[in-house]
């Protein structure tokens, strides 16, 4: 979405409507939309696989 419309033209509402989330759910995981635009690898550095 950021690539389609540009970062400044995308709102948190736009981000949450597409997958059917609420704004509250969004803000539980992200403090602002700038974090949502970060590559996943920057938000969650390599995690060790969990073995059963």
Secondary structure, DSSP 8 states (H G I E B T S, - for coil): -HHHH-GGG--HHHHHHHHT--HHHHHHH-SSHHHHTS-HHHHS--------
